[in-house]
Each structure stands twice: as structure tokens, then as C-alpha cells.
Amino acid sequence: FIIPFVILSSIFVGVVFNFLSFFNPEIVNNDGSWFITPVRFADLLAITFIIFTFILLTTIQFIDKIARDSTLIICVILTGFSLIYISFSWNWQTYFINFLITGVGFGFIFPIIIRLMNRVLPSDRSKNPYLIFFFLTIVMWVISFGLIFMLIGVRFWRLLYFIVGTINIFSSILIINLEGRMDTREIKSH
């Protein structure tokens, strides 16, 4: 029960790391980041947040009309590859484009995860303990990832994006397996 929450919460590690790096300019001023200035990085985060918010607000209304399962898998894989490309980007244009793709992916992922949690959680029980556990798992996973990379140092921020992107790509396999189990459970209940 914990493993799906941990893998799904790894999606949010990149976003939290971006937010924390906004307050710690040392991350964007190290040797591997010669093309990124704090001003460019702040602009990039602001644009990514605006795109994420716009996509989120528009997709919440239409999420029931699209195929949630395949859209979630595509968005998780796309976000994973974007995070991996961020770790390998050495010019501003690819860095910028991959951040925007990541923002669009997160904008689609949020409402889909909420809808799927409503579908997965048992309706006869209260959903509050499950939701609290989900959000606590996200917080603990992000904090543990942050502590690991604070101990390693800020020179390895590219490694963070590579690891999180790889986890996202492999988590799509887990999502496919979970969806297969949910579909067989729904068939048996009818």
C-alpha cells in the first residue's frame, strides 16, 4: 500500500526542489550551471507555475471526458523524460522547454490522481485517513530526498532530476499494473 504512494509522490520532488532552489541561489550558481542566472531561474519558475495553473484549472473541468488512465501514463512518462533532459541540458533553450513540458505534465497529473484516488479508495470507509496518509507520504518522501541531496551537496542537482525522472518513468509500469487490478476488481464486483 505504501509503495504506490511513494512512487506517485516522487513526481512532486522536482517541483519542491525547484521551489527550494529559488531560495538558495547557490544551486543555480555552481560550475555546472553557467547558463542559468538567478533572475532567469526565477522567471522560469514563474512561467512554469503560470502554465501549470492554467492547465490545472482547464483540465479539472474536462478530466471526466478524457481517458484518465492513458493520459496519466503519458503525462508521467513525459514528465519523467523532461526531468531527465533537464539534468542533461547545457543550454538555456532546452532547459526552458523541458521546464515548460514538466509544468504541463503536472497540470494534467494533479486532477487525474485525485480522480483515480476517488475511484480506488473504498466507498464504504471514510476517505480522510487515506488522503492524510497520501499527503504525509508525499511530504516525507520529499523531505527525505531533500535531506539526501543536502548531505551530498548542491553540485549534484542534475543527479536529482535524473533520479526523479527515472523513477517517474518506471512508476508508469506500476500505474499500468494497478490499473489492471482495478479493472479486474470492477468486473468482479458487477
Summary of the structure (lengths in Angstrom):
residues: 190
radius of gyration: 17.4
end to end distance: 24.3
largest distance: 59.6
contacts: 557
relative contact order: 0.18
helix: 88%
strand: 0%
